[in-house]
Amino acid sequence: MSNPIDDFRTARIGFEMFCEVREWQLERFVVNSKNSEQYLGTCFDNEHAERKTFLISKSGKYYLLLGDKKFVPYSYVLDSFSGEYSHAEK
């Protein structure tokens, strides 16, 4: 059986790295109150002056929340050729 505290710490470190590599500021990382096996992470993109909130699944998949119950899958890994990220997985 896994330890919820260790799971949270591991997921938070992963989200911190996700934000750091994109040069975004981490604002918040919490357990999803509607599903304790998921996390919600919020960061701020200074370049585009926008706040981004992600749902992180138990399996480690990231989903950018768009509001009004809409979301898109979001790649954790940057494109190694261009250094850019794609908003949605293809």
Secondary structure, DSSP 8 states (H G I E B T S, - for coil): ---HHHHHHHHHHHHHHHHHHTT-EEEEEEE-TT-TT-EEEEEEETTTTEEEEEEE-TT--EEEEEETTEEEEE-SS--TTTS---SS--
